[in-house]
């Protein structure tokens, strides 16, 4: 099926991160899968730190962001050399690789996080509202008939 953040990324956060990164825990960032403003609290926590829309896709924002990304969708993007974007440029990925808070992700879990980042931190794999609701619940949906 198409990519779905709640199915691919959230289980990793649930297993390794929410013991510290949940409401009423010592860490301020909420990495739970609770629905929030059409996405999840974890998605907003990881991606809501810097705005990339409009002129926001720039090296300064990429360096500041936990997960750098391109603000525009459905247009050709040129990734500048040097690894500022994608998993290579992600502070989140570097934290996870360095075993933040003594958390050790498996190679498969690291690949899933890297794939999500390299997919420009997509949340939904569909534009259909009903299918988005299913994905938000962590359900798998069918691939579209026309791509």
Buried (B, 14 or more C-beta within 10 A) or exposed (E): BBBBBBBBBBBBBBEBBBBBBBEEBEBEBBBBBEEBEEBBBBBBBBBBBBEBEEEBBEEEBBEEBBBBBBBEEEEEEEEEEEEBBBBBBBBBBEEBBEEBEEBEBEEEBBEBBBBBBBBBBBBBBBEEEEBBBBBBEBEEBEEEEEE
